[in-house]
Amino acid sequence: MTSGNPRPSPKVELVSDELVERARQGDAVAFSELVAIHQHEVYTLALRLVGNSALAADVSQEALIRAWRAMARFRGDAAFGTWLHRITVNAAWTQRSKAKRHLYVDLGAIEDRPDPVLLNDPASVGERLEMRGRLSGAIAQLSETQRAVVVLRDVYGWSHAEISDALSISVTAAKVRLHRAHHRLRDLLRESQ
C-alpha cells in the first residue's frame, strides 16, 4: 500500500532551510514561499488522515496557520517538512474531534496510478476494487492514533523513528501501535468477507 515517498527532496530542504530562518524572524514572504513548497504535502497528508477533500482543505489551512503562529518557536530539531507534518496530524485530530463524524478514508486518493497490467484483466480490477472498499472501511474503523501510524508507515513509508518524532511518541510506541493496527485491520478484513 505504498505510493512513493512524499518527503521533500534534499534540494527542497536546502531551500527550505534558508526560508525557514527568514520565516522564524517574522518574514511573511519567506513563509509564503515555504507554504508554496509544502502545501501539496500538507493537503495530501490531511486528505489521507481525514478522508474528505473539503475537510482536508480545512485541516491544511489550520495546519499552515498554526505553523505560522509557531514559526518563532521552531527549533530545527527535525526537518521543517517533518515538523509541518506533525502540525498537520494534530490539526487533523482536532478537526476530527470537532466534526465527530465517522471517518471514511478514500484509498482512491492514495493510489496514484492504476497498474496497467490489471486494467486488461476485469476480474483483477473487480477484486482490487472490492479489496479497496473493504480496506477503506477497515481503516475508517481504526482509532485516530492507529490510523495515523498506518498512514504514515504504510502509505508514506516513514520509519518508526520519523513517526515517533511526528507524533511525539517513543519509537517503541510507534511500533506497538502499528502492530496493533495491523492486527485490527486483519481482523476487520476477515469480518467483512
MDTraj code that builds the backbone (N, CA, C; nanometers):
import mdtraj as md
import numpy as np

residues = "MET THR SER GLY ASN PRO ARG PRO SER PRO LYS VAL GLU LEU VAL SER ASP GLU LEU VAL GLU ARG ALA ARG GLN GLY ASP ALA VAL ALA PHE SER GLU LEU VAL ALA ILE HIS GLN HIS GLU VAL TYR THR LEU ALA LEU ARG LEU VAL GLY ASN SER ALA LEU ALA ALA ASP VAL SER GLN GLU ALA LEU ILE ARG ALA TRP ARG ALA MET ALA ARG PHE ARG GLY ASP ALA ALA PHE GLY THR TRP LEU HIS ARG ILE THR VAL ASN ALA ALA TRP THR GLN ARG SER LYS ALA LYS ARG HIS LEU TYR VAL ASP LEU GLY ALA ILE GLU ASP ARG PRO ASP PRO VAL LEU LEU ASN ASP PRO ALA SER VAL GLY GLU ARG LEU GLU MET ARG GLY ARG LEU SER GLY ALA ILE ALA GLN LEU SER GLU THR GLN ARG ALA VAL VAL VAL LEU ARG ASP VAL TYR GLY TRP SER HIS ALA GLU ILE SER ASP ALA LEU SER ILE SER VAL THR ALA ALA LYS VAL ARG LEU HIS ARG ALA HIS HIS ARG LEU ARG ASP LEU LEU ARG GLU SER GLN".split()
xyz = np.array([
    [0.0830, -0.1188, 0.0000],
    [0.0000, 0.0000, 0.0000],
    [0.0870, 0.1245, 0.0000],
    [0.2049, 0.1201, -0.0557],
    [0.2908, 0.2370, -0.0602],
    [0.2767, 0.3061, -0.1938],
    [0.2993, 0.4349, -0.1917],
    [0.2895, 0.5111, -0.3164],
    [0.3917, 0.6225, -0.3166],
    [0.5174, 0.5863, -0.3257],
    [0.6211, 0.6870, -0.3341],
    [0.6466, 0.7503, -0.1983],
    [0.7527, 0.8259, -0.1916],
    [0.7914, 0.8903, -0.0687],
    [0.7545, 1.0371, -0.0756],
    [0.6594, 1.0852, 0.0067],
    [0.6150, 1.2223, -0.0034],
    [0.7076, 1.3221, 0.0637],
    [0.8141, 1.2751, 0.1266],
    [0.9050, 1.3677, 0.1922],
    [0.9781, 1.4507, 0.0882],
    [1.0093, 1.5772, 0.1218],
    [1.0758, 1.6635, 0.0252],
    [1.2167, 1.6134, -0.0072],
    [1.2617, 1.6462, -0.1258],
    [1.3958, 1.6083, -0.1664],
    [1.4978, 1.6909, -0.0884],
    [1.6251, 1.6455, -0.0832],
    [1.7270, 1.7228, -0.0129],
    [1.7386, 1.8652, -0.0665],
    [1.7218, 1.8843, -0.1976],
    [1.7297, 2.0180, -0.2562],
    [1.6201, 2.1086, -0.1989],
    [1.4987, 2.0549, -0.1871],
    [1.3887, 2.1326, -0.1305],
    [1.4206, 2.1690, 0.0131],
    [1.4783, 2.0744, 0.0896],
    [1.5117, 2.1028, 0.2287],
    [1.6190, 2.2109, 0.2387],
    [1.7164, 2.2128, 0.1455],
    [1.8179, 2.3178, 0.1488],
    [1.7545, 2.4544, 0.1248],
    [1.6665, 2.4631, 0.0274],
    [1.5952, 2.5883, 0.0015],
    [1.5114, 2.6237, 0.1233],
    [1.4453, 2.5234, 0.1789],
    [1.3595, 2.5456, 0.2950],
    [1.4393, 2.5971, 0.4141],
    [1.5607, 2.5472, 0.4348],
    [1.6410, 2.5909, 0.5490],
    [1.6627, 2.7418, 0.5468],
    [1.6933, 2.7954, 0.4302],
    [1.7118, 2.9403, 0.4180],
    [1.5811, 3.0137, 0.4456],
    [1.4742, 2.9629, 0.3877],
    [1.3436, 3.0254, 0.4063],
    [1.2949, 3.0122, 0.5500],
    [1.3216, 2.8983, 0.6111],
    [1.2797, 2.8761, 0.7492],
    [1.3422, 2.9800, 0.8407],
    [1.4701, 3.0037, 0.8234],
    [1.5377, 3.1008, 0.9093],
    [1.4772, 3.2402, 0.8922],
    [1.4495, 3.2783, 0.7692],
    [1.3857, 3.4092, 0.7455],
    [1.2451, 3.4117, 0.8042],
    [1.1703, 3.3018, 0.7877],
    [1.0341, 3.2957, 0.8420],
    [1.0364, 3.2996, 0.9943],
    [1.1355, 3.2373, 1.0555],
    [1.1479, 3.2411, 1.2019],
    [1.1668, 3.3836, 1.2523],
    [1.2241, 3.4658, 1.1678],
    [1.2459, 3.6063, 1.2041],
    [1.1230, 3.6925, 1.1745],
    [1.0159, 3.6295, 1.1248],
    [0.8914, 3.7019, 1.1005],
    [0.8690, 3.7443, 0.9565],
    [0.9492, 3.6937, 0.8646],
    [0.9373, 3.7292, 0.7228],
    [0.8195, 3.6526, 0.6610],
    [0.7089, 3.7238, 0.6391],
    [0.5875, 3.6614, 0.5853],
    [0.6071, 3.6133, 0.4417],
    [0.6897, 3.6834, 0.3644],
    [0.7155, 3.6413, 0.2264],
    [0.7889, 3.5069, 0.2255],
    [0.8861, 3.4914, 0.3132],
    [0.9589, 3.3642, 0.3225],
    [0.8640, 3.2530, 0.3628],
    [0.7746, 3.2811, 0.4578],
    [0.6790, 3.1781, 0.4984],
    [0.5857, 3.1432, 0.3829],
    [0.5454, 3.2420, 0.3050],
    [0.4604, 3.2155, 0.1879],
    [0.5311, 3.1234, 0.0895],
    [0.6612, 3.1424, 0.0729],
    [0.7378, 3.0546, -0.0157],
    [0.7437, 2.9127, 0.0413],
    [0.7581, 2.9004, 0.1727],
    [0.7558, 2.7683, 0.2360],
    [0.6212, 2.7009, 0.2142],
    [0.5153, 2.7785, 0.2257],
    [0.3810, 2.7249, 0.2029],
    [0.3698, 2.6738, 0.0600],
    [0.4200, 2.7515, -0.0355],
    [0.4131, 2.7093, -0.1764],
    [0.4880, 2.5776, -0.1982],
    [0.5976, 2.5589, -0.1290],
    [0.6774, 2.4370, -0.1432],
    [0.6067, 2.3175, -0.0792],
    [0.5443, 2.3380, 0.0371],
    [0.4946, 2.2267, 0.1179],
    [0.3431, 2.2091, 0.1183],
    [0.2673, 2.2989, 0.0567],
    [0.1212, 2.2909, 0.0700],
    [0.0622, 2.1626, 0.0123],
    [0.1168, 2.1117, -0.0956],
    [0.0640, 1.9876, -0.1531],
    [0.0839, 1.8702, -0.0564],
    [0.2023, 1.8623, 0.0047],
    [0.2303, 1.7564, 0.1017],
    [0.1347, 1.7659, 0.2208],
    [0.1116, 1.8875, 0.2686],
    [0.0223, 1.9080, 0.3830],
    [-0.1190, 1.8635, 0.3471],
    [-0.1676, 1.9046, 0.2310],
    [-0.3024, 1.8671, 0.1896],
    [-0.3142, 1.7156, 0.1700],
    [-0.2148, 1.6556, 0.1067],
    [-0.2185, 1.5113, 0.0817],
    [-0.2225, 1.4341, 0.2128],
    [-0.1395, 1.4729, 0.3083],
    [-0.1410, 1.4062, 0.4388],
    [-0.2764, 1.4263, 0.5066],
    [-0.3284, 1.5475, 0.5035],
    [-0.4585, 1.5746, 0.5650],
    [-0.5672, 1.4897, 0.4998],
    [-0.5650, 1.4802, 0.3684],
    [-0.6644, 1.4003, 0.2974],
    [-0.6553, 1.2538, 0.3385],
    [-0.5363, 1.2042, 0.3515],
    [-0.5184, 1.0642, 0.3898],
    [-0.5616, 1.0391, 0.5340],
    [-0.5542, 1.1406, 0.6171],
    [-0.5940, 1.1238, 0.7568],
    [-0.7437, 1.1416, 0.7785],
    [-0.8055, 1.2344, 0.7046],
    [-0.9481, 1.2610, 0.7288],
    [-1.0386, 1.2039, 0.6213],
    [-0.9843, 1.1734, 0.5032],
    [-1.0607, 1.1043, 0.4005],
    [-1.1671, 1.1857, 0.3309],
    [-1.1639, 1.3150, 0.3431],
    [-1.2656, 1.4012, 0.2843],
    [-1.1946, 1.5255, 0.2327],
    [-1.2121, 1.5584, 0.1046],
    [-1.1349, 1.6680, 0.0453],
    [-1.1671, 1.8041, 0.1071],
    [-1.2941, 1.8298, 0.1370],
    [-1.3296, 1.9591, 0.1973],
    [-1.2713, 1.9704, 0.3376],
    [-1.2825, 1.8630, 0.4134],
    [-1.2274, 1.8628, 0.5485],
    [-1.0746, 1.8705, 0.5434],
    [-1.0144, 1.8056, 0.4463],
    [-0.8685, 1.8106, 0.4306],
    [-0.8221, 1.9524, 0.3995],
    [-0.8990, 2.0256, 0.3201],
    [-0.8647, 2.1653, 0.2909],
    [-0.8687, 2.2484, 0.4193],
    [-0.9697, 2.2251, 0.5034],
    [-0.9790, 2.2963, 0.6311],
    [-0.8616, 2.2610, 0.7217],
    [-0.8284, 2.1321, 0.7276],
    [-0.7167, 2.0873, 0.8104],
    [-0.5866, 2.1493, 0.7605],
    [-0.5669, 2.1517, 0.6293],
    [-0.4458, 2.2096, 0.5716],
    [-0.4326, 2.3566, 0.6081],
    [-0.5420, 2.4284, 0.5933],
    [-0.5404, 2.5715, 0.6255],
    [-0.5084, 2.5920, 0.7741],
    [-0.5732, 2.5140, 0.8591],
    [-0.5482, 2.5247, 1.0037],
    [-0.4032, 2.4910, 1.0356],
    [-0.3490, 2.3874, 0.9732],
    [-0.2102, 2.3481, 0.9978],
    [-0.1136, 2.4595, 0.9577],
    [-0.1377, 2.5215, 0.8446],
    [-0.0484, 2.6281, 0.7984],
    [-0.0602, 2.7528, 0.8866],
    [-0.1788, 2.7813, 0.9347],
    [-0.1965, 2.8936, 1.0282],
    [-0.1210, 2.8647, 1.1578],
    [-0.1363, 2.7420, 1.2085],
    [-0.0645, 2.7036, 1.3301],
    [0.0860, 2.7122, 1.3098],
    [0.1331, 2.6695, 1.1927],
    [0.2767, 2.6736, 1.1651],
    [0.3267, 2.8182, 1.1650],
    [0.2531, 2.9086, 1.1034],
    [0.2929, 3.0494, 1.1007],
    [0.3007, 3.1044, 1.2434],
    [0.2011, 3.0732, 1.3243],
    [0.1989, 3.1233, 1.4620],
    [0.3128, 3.0658, 1.5460],
    [0.3589, 2.9466, 1.5101],
    [0.4629, 2.8798, 1.5887],
    [0.6025, 2.8939, 1.5274],
    [0.6153, 2.9626, 1.4166],
    [0.7451, 2.9699, 1.3461],
    [0.8586, 3.0166, 1.4357],
    [0.8349, 3.1153, 1.5181],
    [0.9422, 3.1678, 1.6025],
    [0.9915, 3.0618, 1.7020],
    [0.9072, 2.9646, 1.7325],
    [0.9443, 2.8591, 1.8272],
    [1.0021, 2.7352, 1.7587],
    [1.0058, 2.7335, 1.6256],
    [1.0619, 2.6185, 1.5538],
    [1.2111, 2.6123, 1.5828],
    [1.2547, 2.5006, 1.6450],
    [1.3946, 2.4869, 1.6876],
    [1.4824, 2.4220, 1.5817],
    [1.4232, 2.3554, 1.4869],
    [1.5024, 2.2882, 1.3855],
    [1.5530, 2.1525, 1.4281],
    [1.4954, 2.0952, 1.5367],
    [1.5359, 1.9601, 1.5797],
    [1.5036, 1.8566, 1.4730],
    [1.3966, 1.8815, 1.3988],
    [1.3569, 1.7949, 1.2870],
    [1.3526, 1.8825, 1.1623],
    [1.3428, 1.8186, 1.0480],
    [1.3299, 1.8935, 0.9235],
    [1.1990, 1.9719, 0.9262],
    [1.1958, 2.0832, 0.8574],
    [1.0760, 2.1665, 0.8548],
    [0.9554, 2.0867, 0.8060],
    [0.9731, 2.0050, 0.7019],
    [0.8632, 1.9251, 0.6487],
    [0.8083, 1.8274, 0.7514],
    [0.8953, 1.7664, 0.8292],
    [0.8523, 1.6735, 0.9343],
    [0.7748, 1.7490, 1.0419],
    [0.8251, 1.8653, 1.0807],
    [0.7575, 1.9496, 1.1801],
    [0.6188, 1.9889, 1.1295],
    [0.6119, 2.0258, 1.0026],
    [0.4843, 2.0654, 0.9428],
    [0.3878, 1.9466, 0.9361],
    [0.4389, 1.8273, 0.9088],
    [0.3535, 1.7073, 0.9090],
    [0.2974, 1.6809, 1.0481],
    [0.3792, 1.7013, 1.1497],
    [0.3316, 1.6810, 1.2871],
    [0.2178, 1.7784, 1.3184],
    [0.2333, 1.9018, 1.2788],
    [0.1281, 2.0018, 1.2992],
    [0.0022, 1.9602, 1.2233],
    [0.0194, 1.9085, 1.1036],
    [-0.0943, 1.8641, 1.0221],
    [-0.1685, 1.7492, 1.0895],
    [-0.0941, 1.6520, 1.1428],
    [-0.1570, 1.5402, 1.2140],
    [-0.2378, 1.5929, 1.3327],
    [-0.1791, 1.6843, 1.4091],
    [-0.2501, 1.7408, 1.5241],
    [-0.3738, 1.8194, 1.4804],
    [-0.3625, 1.8947, 1.3731],
    [-0.4786, 1.9701, 1.3225],
    [-0.5883, 1.8748, 1.2759],
    [-0.5487, 1.7640, 1.2145],
    [-0.6472, 1.6650, 1.1696],
    [-0.7205, 1.6049, 1.2887],
    [-0.6468, 1.5740, 1.3939],
    [-0.7107, 1.5165, 1.5132],
    [-0.8061, 1.6169, 1.5762],
    [-0.7646, 1.7428, 1.5824],
    [-0.8515, 1.8464, 1.6380],
    [-0.9779, 1.8606, 1.5546],
    [-0.9618, 1.8627, 1.4228],
    [-1.0771, 1.8758, 1.3334],
    [-1.1709, 1.7567, 1.3479],
    [-1.1146, 1.6388, 1.3593],
    [-1.1977, 1.5191, 1.3762],
    [-1.2756, 1.5260, 1.5072],
    [-1.2112, 1.5749, 1.6119],
    [-1.2810, 1.5866, 1.7397],
    [-1.3975, 1.6839, 1.7286],
    [-1.3764, 1.7926, 1.6557],
    [-1.4820, 1.8919, 1.6370],
    [-1.5952, 1.8355, 1.5517],
    [-1.5587, 1.7688, 1.4445],
    [-1.6595, 1.7205, 1.3496],
    [-1.7411, 1.6050, 1.4071],
    [-1.6737, 1.5166, 1.4832],
    [-1.7395, 1.3988, 1.5410],
    [-1.8212, 1.3228, 1.4371],
    [-1.7633, 1.3091, 1.3195],
    [-1.8269, 1.2323, 1.2130],
    [-1.7468, 1.1060, 1.1916],
    [-1.8117, 1.0080, 1.1340],
    [-1.7437, 0.8836, 1.1022],
    [-1.6473, 0.9091, 0.9871],
    [-1.5255, 0.8640, 1.0006],
    [-1.4223, 0.8876, 0.9011],
    [-1.4286, 0.7842, 0.7898],
    [-1.4171, 0.8301, 0.6690],
    [-1.4034, 0.7416, 0.5547],
    [-1.2743, 0.7780, 0.4842],
    [-1.1828, 0.6844, 0.4734],
    [-1.0561, 0.7069, 0.4060],
    [-1.0717, 0.6636, 0.2621],
    [-1.0546, 0.7551, 0.1698],
    [-1.0675, 0.7254, 0.0280],
    [-0.9337, 0.6765, -0.0245],
    [-0.9186, 0.5451, -0.0341],
    [-0.7922, 0.4912, -0.0824],
    [-0.7705, 0.5204, -0.2300],
    [-0.8721, 0.5628, -0.3005],
    [-0.8552, 0.6074, -0.4381],
    [-0.7651, 0.7293, -0.4439],
    [-0.7711, 0.8116, -0.3405],
    [-0.6843, 0.9293, -0.3346],
    [-0.5408, 0.8885, -0.3031],
    [-0.5237, 0.7745, -0.2362],
    [-0.3905, 0.7279, -0.2002],
    [-0.3197, 0.6661, -0.3194],
    [-0.3909, 0.5917, -0.3984],
    [-0.3308, 0.5227, -0.5114],
    [-0.3199, 0.6185, -0.6290],
    [-0.1977, 0.6496, -0.6686],
    [-0.1756, 0.7491, -0.7723],
    [-0.2122, 0.7001, -0.9118],
    [-0.1635, 0.5809, -0.9488],
    [-0.1868, 0.5312, -1.0851],
    [-0.2293, 0.3856, -1.0805],
    [-0.3263, 0.3500, -1.1619],
    [-0.3640, 0.2088, -1.1666],
    [-0.2547, 0.1281, -1.2368],
    [-0.2455, 0.0037, -1.2015],
    [-0.1500, -0.0876, -1.2631],
    [-0.2000, -0.1218, -1.4036],
    [-0.1235, -0.0887, -1.5095],
    [-0.1708, -0.1128, -1.6461],
    [-0.1983, -0.2596, -1.6756],
    [-0.1264, -0.3515, -1.6103],
    [-0.1499, -0.4940, -1.6329],
    [-0.2896, -0.5310, -1.5838],
    [-0.3286, -0.4768, -1.4696],
    [-0.4591, -0.5088, -1.4133],
    [-0.5744, -0.4521, -1.4956],
    [-0.5496, -0.3424, -1.5667],
    [-0.6562, -0.2811, -1.6454],
    [-0.7067, -0.3751, -1.7549],
    [-0.6205, -0.4664, -1.8000],
    [-0.6592, -0.5601, -1.9054],
    [-0.7261, -0.6855, -1.8505],
    [-0.7359, -0.6976, -1.7193],
    [-0.7952, -0.8150, -1.6564],
    [-0.9132, -0.7712, -1.5700],
    [-1.0359, -0.7768, -1.6246],
    [-1.1527, -0.7294, -1.5495],
    [-1.1710, -0.7982, -1.4145],
    [-1.1367, -0.9253, -1.4036],
    [-1.1514, -0.9952, -1.2751],
    [-1.0585, -0.9344, -1.1704],
    [-0.9347, -0.9041, -1.2106],
    [-0.8394, -0.8418, -1.1177],
    [-0.8854, -0.7022, -1.0779],
    [-0.9380, -0.6270, -1.1728],
    [-0.9882, -0.4934, -1.1429],
    [-1.1018, -0.5024, -1.0421],
    [-1.1939, -0.5963, -1.0622],
    [-1.3057, -0.6143, -0.9697],
    [-1.2592, -0.6530, -0.8306],
    [-1.1639, -0.7464, -0.8235],
    [-1.1103, -0.7880, -0.6941],
    [-1.0416, -0.6722, -0.6241],
    [-0.9682, -0.5952, -0.7007],
    [-0.8962, -0.4811, -0.6438],
    [-0.9932, -0.3758, -0.5909],
    [-1.0983, -0.3481, -0.6654],
    [-1.1980, -0.2512, -0.6201],
    [-1.2689, -0.2999, -0.4943],
    [-1.3007, -0.4289, -0.4911],
    [-1.3647, -0.4850, -0.3721],
    [-1.2721, -0.4738, -0.2517],
    [-1.1453, -0.5093, -0.2687],
    [-1.0495, -0.5022, -0.1588],
    [-1.0294, -0.3580, -0.1139],
    [-1.0249, -0.2654, -0.2078],
    [-1.0082, -0.1243, -0.1728],
    [-1.1246, -0.0777, -0.0850],
    [-1.2454, -0.1168, -0.1212],
    [-1.3620, -0.0796, -0.0415],
    [-1.3575, -0.1399, 0.0974],
    [-1.3201, -0.2683, 0.1050],
    [-1.3099, -0.3342, 0.2349],
    [-1.1996, -0.2718, 0.3199],
    [-1.0866, -0.2406, 0.2568],
    [-0.9750, -0.1801, 0.3283],
    [-1.0108, -0.0390, 0.3751],
    [-1.0803, 0.0363, 0.2910],
    [-1.1248, 0.1706, 0.3307],
    [-1.2126, 0.1643, 0.4537],
    [-1.3069, 0.0723, 0.4517],
    [-1.3957, 0.0563, 0.5665],
    [-1.3211, 0.0154, 0.6918],
    [-1.2239, -0.0733, 0.6769],
    [-1.1458, -0.1199, 0.7919],
    [-1.0591, -0.0071, 0.8482],
    [-0.9937, 0.0682, 0.7623],
    [-0.9104, 0.1797, 0.8087],
    [-0.9969, 0.2829, 0.8798],
    [-1.1158, 0.3052, 0.8310],
    [-1.2069, 0.4018, 0.8932],
    [-1.2444, 0.3602, 1.0347],
    [-1.2373, 0.2323, 1.0649],
    [-1.2742, 0.1837, 1.1980],
    [-1.1589, 0.1858, 1.2975],
    [-1.0375, 0.2156, 1.2508],
    [-0.9236, 0.2246, 1.3417],
    [-0.9358, 0.3501, 1.4277],
    [-0.8717, 0.3479, 1.5435],
    [-0.8655, 0.4690, 1.6252],
    [-0.7818, 0.5727, 1.5495],
    [-0.7955, 0.6974, 1.5879],
    [-0.7201, 0.8030, 1.5189],
    [-0.5701, 0.7807, 1.5289],
    [-0.5230, 0.7363, 1.6451],
    [-0.3790, 0.7155, 1.6612],
    [-0.3306, 0.5990, 1.5764],
    [-0.4087, 0.4905, 1.5705],
    [-0.3694, 0.3779, 1.4857],
    [-0.3745, 0.4168, 1.3388],
    [-0.4783, 0.4904, 1.2997],
    [-0.4920, 0.5329, 1.1605],
    [-0.3724, 0.6187, 1.1186],
    [-0.3312, 0.7099, 1.2067],
    [-0.2174, 0.7964, 1.1745],
    [-0.0911, 0.7149, 1.1532],
    [-0.0659, 0.6178, 1.2404],
    [0.0550, 0.5358, 1.2275],
    [0.0498, 0.4530, 1.0993],
    [-0.0656, 0.3956, 1.0680],
    [-0.0784, 0.3157, 0.9455],
    [-0.0549, 0.4021, 0.8227],
    [-0.1153, 0.5193, 0.8188],
    [-0.0989, 0.6078, 0.7021],
    [0.0472, 0.6509, 0.6884],
    [0.1078, 0.6939, 0.7982],
    [0.2465, 0.7416, 0.7904],
    [0.3441, 0.6303, 0.7529],
    [0.3211, 0.5093, 0.8031],
    [0.4131, 0.3988, 0.7747],
    [0.3825, 0.3306, 0.6413],
    [0.2575, 0.2888, 0.6225],
    [0.2235, 0.2052, 0.5073],
    [0.1972, 0.2843, 0.3805],
    [0.1536, 0.4063, 0.3936],
    [0.1281, 0.4881, 0.2747],
    [0.2483, 0.5765, 0.2442],
    [0.2996, 0.6460, 0.3473],
    [0.4109, 0.7379, 0.3262],
    [0.5478, 0.6704, 0.3339],
    [0.5534, 0.5518, 0.3959],
    [0.6806, 0.4820, 0.4052],
    [0.7754, 0.5392, 0.5091],
    [0.7226, 0.6089, 0.6087],
    [0.8065, 0.6670, 0.7129],
    [0.8647, 0.5572, 0.8011],
    [0.9810, 0.5855, 0.8564],
    [1.0423, 0.4937, 0.9521],
    [0.9717, 0.5090, 1.0877],
    [0.9948, 0.4126, 1.1758],
    [0.9364, 0.4212, 1.3097],
    [0.9879, 0.5455, 1.3825],
    [1.1146, 0.5795, 1.3616],
    [1.1729, 0.6982, 1.4258],
    [1.1043, 0.8260, 1.3766],
    [1.0803, 0.8343, 1.2466],
    [1.0119, 0.9521, 1.1926],
    [0.8696, 0.9634, 1.2466],
    [0.8023, 0.8503, 1.2577],
    [0.6664, 0.8502, 1.3130],
    [0.6694, 0.8935, 1.4585],
    [0.7642, 0.8435, 1.5333],
    [0.7719, 0.8805, 1.6752],
    [0.7958, 1.0299, 1.6915],
    [0.8805, 1.0874, 1.6067],
    [0.9041, 1.2324, 1.6103],
    [0.7782, 1.3097, 1.5745],
    [0.7122, 1.2667, 1.4691],
    [0.5943, 1.3396, 1.4213],
    [0.4787, 1.3339, 1.5200],
    [0.4647, 1.2222, 1.5904],
    [0.3511, 1.2047, 1.6806],
    [0.3870, 1.2259, 1.8274],
    [0.5138, 1.2604, 1.8545],
    [0.5620, 1.2812, 1.9920],
    [0.5386, 1.1576, 2.0798],
    [0.5769, 1.0431, 2.0243],
    [0.5694, 0.9175, 2.0989],
    [0.7051, 0.8488, 2.0852],
    [0.7281, 0.7475, 2.1650],
    [0.8538, 0.6743, 2.1543],
    [0.8513, 0.5850, 2.0302],
    [0.9684, 0.5424, 1.9887],
    [0.9787, 0.4500, 1.8757],
    [0.9062, 0.3206, 1.9095],
    [0.9216, 0.2765, 2.0331],
    [0.8531, 0.1546, 2.0762],
    [0.7017, 0.1704, 2.0655],
    [0.6501, 0.2851, 2.1077],
    [0.5058, 0.3101, 2.0990],
    [0.4605, 0.3099, 1.9537],
    [0.5413, 0.3661, 1.8648],
    [0.5062, 0.3671, 1.7222],
    [0.4985, 0.2235, 1.6693],
    [0.5946, 0.1409, 1.7077],
    [0.5948, 0.0013, 1.6640],
    [0.4749, -0.0751, 1.7193],
    [0.4461, -0.0525, 1.8463],
    [0.3337, -0.1223, 1.9095],
    [0.2019, -0.0795, 1.8447],
    [0.1842, 0.0502, 1.8224],
    [0.0602, 0.0980, 1.7596],
    [0.0440, 0.0406, 1.6191],
    [0.1533, 0.0367, 1.5445],
    [0.1463, -0.0177, 1.4094],
    [0.1119, -0.1661, 1.4138],
    [0.1752, -0.2387, 1.5026],
    [0.1485, -0.3814, 1.5162],
    [0.0016, -0.4057, 1.5513],
    [-0.0482, -0.3324, 1.6482],
    [-0.1880, -0.3480, 1.6887],
    [-0.2830, -0.3066, 1.5762],
    [-0.2480, -0.2004, 1.5059],
    [-0.3327, -0.1546, 1.3951],
    [-0.3385, -0.2595, 1.2847],
    [-0.2240, -0.3207, 1.2530],
    [-0.2225, -0.4248, 1.1503],
    [-0.3073, -0.5449, 1.1924],
    [-0.2977, -0.5834, 1.3196],
    [-0.3823, -0.6930, 1.3687],
    [-0.5296, -0.6561, 1.3608],
    [-0.5616, -0.5342, 1.3996],
    [-0.7014, -0.4894, 1.3949],
    [-0.7516, -0.4879, 1.2511],
    [-0.6690, -0.4378, 1.1593],
    [-0.7073, -0.4370, 1.0174],
    [-0.7314, -0.5794, 0.9677],
    [-0.6426, -0.6689, 1.0024],
    [-0.6594, -0.8080, 0.9598],
    [-0.7921, -0.8646, 1.0107],
    [-0.8214, -0.8397, 1.1395],
    [-0.9472, -0.8892, 1.1979],
    [-1.0686, -0.8269, 1.1282],
    [-1.0618, -0.6967, 1.1042],
    [-1.1739, -0.6282, 1.0374],
    [-1.1951, -0.6786, 0.8953],
    [-1.0844, -0.7057, 0.8258],
    [-1.0961, -0.7568, 0.6887],
    [-1.1534, -0.8983, 0.6881],
    [-1.1185, -0.9784, 0.7868],
    [-1.1763, -1.1128, 0.7967],
    [-1.3273, -1.1044, 0.8212],
    [-1.3673, -1.0137, 0.9096],
    [-1.5091, -0.9963, 0.9416],
    [-1.5905, -0.9489, 0.8206],
    [-1.5274, -0.8743, 0.7326],
    [-1.6020, -0.8175, 0.6185],
    [-1.6101, -0.9123, 0.4997],
    [-1.5542, -1.0319, 0.5099],
    [-1.5576, -1.1264, 0.3977],
    [-1.6950, -1.1884, 0.3845],
])
top = md.Topology()
chain = top.add_chain()
for i, resn in enumerate(residues, 1):
    res = top.add_residue(resn, chain, resSeq=i)
    for name in ("N", "CA", "C"):
        top.add_atom(name, md.element.get_by_symbol(name[0]), res)
traj = md.Trajectory(xyz[None], top)
